Amino acid sequence: MTTPAKPRLVVVGNGMAGMRTVEELLKLAPDLYDITVFGAEPHGNYNRILLSPVLAGEKTVADIMLNTRDWYAQNGIELLAGDPVVAIDRRRRLVRSQSGREVGYDRLLLATGSKPFIIPVPGHQLDGVIAFRDIQDVETMLAAARNHRHAVVIGGGLLGLEAANGLMRQGMEVSVVHVADSLMERQLDKPAAALLKQALERKGLRFLLGANTSAILGEDRVTGVCFKDGTQIPADLVVMTAGVRPNIELAQQAGLRCERAIVVDDTLQSYDPRVYAVGECVQHRQATFGLVAPIWEQARVAAAHLAGAGHRRYVQQATATKLKVTGVDLYSAGDFIGGEGSEDLVMRDPRRGMYKRLVLQGGRLVGAVLYGDVQDGPWYFDLIQSGAPVGAMRQRLLFGKAQCEAMAA
C-alpha cells in the first residue's frame, strides 16, 4: 500500500518572516507538508535586525545566522537559495524561479519582504550608492570603509542612525542627511530627538537636518551630494535609508488583491485561500509592518492555520522601538504624540542626559519616550498593551516600576 503524497507548501522568501512561520509550523505539525523554500540571497536565513552590529564590527555574519543550510536538511526542507521566484501561476498552482525551475504547491506562503526606497535623484545609480538591507550591502560598506573616507547616510530614522554609527565605527567620516527637522520623528518627540542628536554629535557624527538632496555627484563612482540650496558635501559612499516599500510585484502579477501591500485577513490569508502572506509585504486592516514583534505574531497565526489548527486571529498591538547604537539608550512605545484629552507626564534631567515622557489617556498609559534611563521601558510597554488603569500610581509613574510597586505594597 503506497503512502499518500503529502501536500506541498512552497515558501517564497527565505527571510525572517517566512522562516519564523515555518519554524512555528514545524512545532505544530512537523510532518504535515513537503516544504520548498525559495530565497533571493545565497544564504540560509539570518537575523536582518543584527546587520547593524555586523557593520559596527560587534558581530560576524556567522553570529547572525538563524537557520543554517544544515537546519533545512535536518528538517527535510528543500532550500533553493539564490534562485528567486519570478512568476506564480495560480490556475496551475505552481511557481517558476529565475533558473526556470517549476514547483507545484497546495499552499503558498508569500514572504517577499520589502525593497529599500532609493530616492530617484540624478546620480542615484552611480557606483557607491547603496541601500542598507542585506549582507551584500554590509560587505559593500565594509569594503568602502577600508578604501574611502567620506560617507553620507540619507535618512535620519532608526536604520540610518544605525548605519551611520557602524560606518563611523569603521573609521569613516559620516554625515547624516535628513529631510525632517528632527531625528527619528516617527518614534521620538523633539526634546528626546535633540538629546539623541547631541549624543551622536559627541561621538563624531555630523547632521544636516531639513536638507533636501537634489543630486548625487560623480562620473562612474559617487564623489559628493548636492542639496536644493546649492550646497555640496563630499561623499565616497552614499547609503540610502529613506524608507522601504512592500515588495508586491510578484503578487500583483499573479492577480492577488494588493493595495499598498498584499491584502490579508485576520488569518493572514490573501483573497486566494491557498495563498498566505506574512511580514513586510502584507497589509492588514490598512496597516503595514516593519518591526519584529507584529511579524512574529503574524507567523504564529499563519502557522496555526497552515497546520489546520485555525483558531488564532491576528490582532494588531502597540510596538516598541530601541536604537542599536552603543552607549545610546533610547526606548519608544505606543502613541507618544497624544491627542485631545491626553496628558503628558515629563521628567527632564539634562545634566544626566535623561528624559522621560509618558502620555496618558483616560487614566491609562498609551505612549512612552525614554532617553538615558530605559530600564523601565518593557514595564511601561506592558502597561500600554494591557490597558491597565494607572490613576492610582500616577504620582510615581515617572519614577518607574520599583517605586510604583513599593507604593502598592
N, C-alpha and C positions, 0 to 999 in steps of 0.2 A: 504494500500500500504506500503510495507516494505521499510525502508531506506537502500540504498545500503551500504555495508560494506566499511569502509574507508580503503585505502591502509595502510599497516603496515610498519613502519620504525623501524628497530632494530639497536641500537647503541651498539657497542662492545667497552667498555671503558668508565668509569664514571669520567674521569679526566677533566682538564680544556679545552682541545681542543674539545672533543666531546660535552661537555655540553655547551660550548660557541656556537657551531654550532646549537644545539637545541634551545638555547635562541634566536639566530638570526632567526631561522626558525619560532618560535612562534610569533615573531614580524610581519613576512611577511604573514604567513598562519597558524594561531593558531589552526584551526580545520581540517587541511588537512589530518593528519595522526593519526593512533593509534601508540603510541610510547612506545617501551620497551627498557630499558637501563640495560645492564649487567655491573657490576663492580667487580673487584677482591677484593677491600678493603671493609670492613663492615661499610662504612660511606656514607654520602652524598658527594657531590663534594666540594673540598676545594682548596684554593689557595696554590699550592705547592711552589710557589716562597717565601711565607712567613713562610716556615718551619724554616728558619734561625732565625728570630726574636722569634719564639716559643722556639727554643733551647736556645737562649740567655736570655730567661725569660722576653722579652719585650711584647710578646703577648701570648694568650692562644689558644688552639685548637679551642674553640668556636669562637674566634675572626676571624679565617681564613676560616670559613665555607662560601662557596659561595651559595650553594643550599642545604637547609636542607631537610630532608625527607618530611616535610610538603609541601615544594615547589613542589616536584614531584606530590604529591597527588592533590594539588590545580590546577595543570596544566594537570591533567589526564594522567600522565606518570607513567607507571609501572616500578618501580626500583627494580632490583634483585641484591642487594649489597652482596658482599662476595660470589658470585657464578659466577666465571669467565667462559667465553665461551671457550670450549676445541676443538670444531670442527665446520666447516662450510660446508654444503652440497649445493653447488651452483646449482646442477642439480635440486634438490627438493626445493631449496630456503628456507633452514631453518638452524638454528644454534642449537647446543647442548651444554648445560652448564655442569659444573663439577658435579652438583647434578643430572644430567640426564634429565633435563628439555629441551624440544624441542619447539622452537618458529619459525614460518614461517615469511618470510619477502617479501615485494615488493621492498623495497630499504634497503640497508645495509650500515651503516656508521662505518668504522673501525677507532678507535681512541685508539690504543693499546699502544701508547707512546714508551718509550724506557726502556731498562734494564741497570742498572749500570754495568760497566765492572769491574769484580773482578780479579785482577792480579793473574794468576794461579801458584803462588809460593808455595812451601811446607808450610803447616800450614794455608792456606787461609780458610780452613773450620772450624778452631777452634772456640769455643765459644768466643765471644768478638770481632770477626772480622765482620764488617758490612759495608753496604753502607749508603749513606745519600740520601734517595729517598722518604720516606713516613712517615706518622705519627708513625708507629710502630718503624721505625729507630730512630726517635727523642725520643720516650719513652725509648728505649733501652739505648740511650746515656745519658738521664737524670738519669736513674737508675744507670748507671756506674759512673756518676759524684758523686752520693750520697755515693757510696761504694768503689770507687777506686781513684787512684791519677794520674797515668801517661796515657796520651792519645797520640797516634800518628796518624796524618792525612796524608795519602798518596795521593799526588796531590796538587799542588800549583796553581790551577786555581781558578776561581770565587767561585765555590761551596766549594772547600777545605778550602779556607780562611774564608768563612762564617761559616763553621763547626768548624774550629779551634777557631775562635773568640767566638762562642757560648759555646764551651766546656770550654774555659778559663773563660768566664763569670760565668760558673757554678762551678768554683774553681779548675779545673784540671790543671796540668802542661802539656802543649801541645807542641809537636814537629811536624813541617810540613816538610814532605819529598817530594822532587820534583826532577824529573829526569832531567829537564832542568836547565840551569844556571841562569835563572831569573824567577820571579813570573808572572803569568798571561800573558805568552808570546804571546797568541793569541789576546789579547786586548791592551797590553802596549808595548811601546818601552823600551829600557833598562834604560834610565835615570828615567822615571816615575816608573818603577818596583823597582829601587834602593830606591827611596824616600818612596814607599809603604813598602818595607821591613824594612827600618829604623823605620817608624812609628809603624809598628806592633811589632817590637822588643821592642820598648819603652813601649808598652802595656804589654809585657811579653811573647810573642810567641817566640819560637826557630825555626830556619830554618836550614835544611840540603839540600842544592842545589847541583845539579849534582850527586845525590845519587841514586844508583840502589838497590832496595830491592831484596834480594836473598832468604830470608826465613822468615816466621813468627814463633816465638819460643813458646813452651808451650806443655803441655800434653793434658789436657782437655780444659783449658782456656788459652788464649794468655798471655805470660809473657814478650815478647820482640820482637824486629825486628832486623834482621841481614842483613847487606849490602854486596855487592860483594867484597868490600875491606876487609871484615872480621870484621869490627866494629859492635857493637851491642848497642842498647839502650833499656831501659825498657819500657814495654807497658802493661797496663791492658785493654786497648781498642784500636783497630785499625779501623779507618774509611777510607774506600776506596773511593776516589773521583777522580779516574783516567780516567774519561770519561764515556760515555754511548754508547750503541749500539741500533739502532732501533729494536723494538720488532715485528718481522715479521714472527715468526714461524707459527702462525695461518694462515696468508695469504699464506705462502708458501705451507702449507699442503692443502689449498683449491685450489691450482693451479693458484693463481694470479701472474702476472708478478712482480717479485722482483729482484732488483739488491742489492745495499746497503740497500735499504728500498723499500716500496711498490711504484711502479712507477705510477704516476698520471699525467694527462694532466692539461691544464690551468683551467679546471672546477673542479678539484680535483676528477675526475672520474678515477678509475682504468681501466684496459683493459676490465673488465666486466662492461658494462654501468649501471648495477643495483647496483654496489658497489663503494662507495666513501670512501676516506680516508683523514684524516687531522692530523696535529701535527707532533710529533717527529718520527712517524712511516712512514712518506712519503718521497719520493724522487721526486722532481720537477725539470726538466731540469738539472739533475746531482747533485743538491744541496739537503742537508738535513737540518733540522731546530731544534733549541733548545731554541730560545728566544721567548718571548711572542708576540711581535709586528707582525712578519710574520704569526704566528699561528692564531692570531685574524683575520687577513686579509683572511687567508685560510677559517676560519669559516664563514666569511661573504659571500665569493664566493660560498662555498659548500651549504650553506643555501639557497642562491638565486636560485641555480639550483634545489635543492630538492623541493623548493616552486614552481617551474615551471616558475620562472622569470629569465631565464638563460641568462642574458645579460652581466654578470660580468665575467672577466677573472682574474686569479691570476697572479700578476706581482711581481717578487722579488724586494725588496728595500734594501737600506743600513740599518744597525741595530746599535743600541746604547747599551752600557753596563754601568751599575752603580754597585758599590760594596756596599752591605748592611752590613757595619761594622761601629758601632757608632764612630763618631769622625774622620773617614777617608773619605775624599771627593775625588771621582775618577770618571771620565767620559771618555768614549772612543767611537768613532763612525767612521764608514766608513773605508777607506783604509789608515791606519796610517803608512804603510811601504813605499808607493810611488813606483815609477818605473822610467824608462827612461824618461827624460824630466820633472819630477816633481821637485818642490822646497819646502823647509821647512821654515816655519817661527817659530822661537823658542824664548820663554821667560823663563828665569830661575831667581828665587829669593830664593836661598837656606835658607836664614835667616827666611823668612816667610813660608818656606816649599811649595813653589809654582812653578809649571812647566806647560808650555803650549807648545804644538807643533801642528801646522796646516800644512797640506800637500795640496799644490796647484798643479793643472794640467790643462794646457791650460786656465789659467785665472779663473778657478773655484775651489772651495773648495771640496776636495774629502775625507779628513780624519782629525780627531782631537783627540788629547790626552790631557786631562786636569787633573791636580793633585793640590789639595789645594783650587783652585778657580774654581768652576764648574758651577757658576750661568748662564753663557752664553752657556752651553752645548746644551740645546734644540734649541737655536738660530743657533748655528753652524750646528746642525743636520738638521734643516730646509734648510739651505743653501746647505748642501750636497745633500739632497733629491731633491731639486728643480733644482739644477744645475745652479743657477743664477750666472752671471758673478760678480766677486768680485774685478776686477782690480782697479776700482775707489776708493775702500776703503782699498786697500792692505796695505798702510802705517799704518792704525789704526786697522786692523783686529784683531790683538792680544789683543787689549785693550777692545774688546767686543762691544756688541750691542749699548750701550748708546753712546759711543764715535763715532761710525760709523754713528749713526743717527744724532748726533749733527753736524757732519761734513756735512752731506747731507742737513741739514735744512737751 
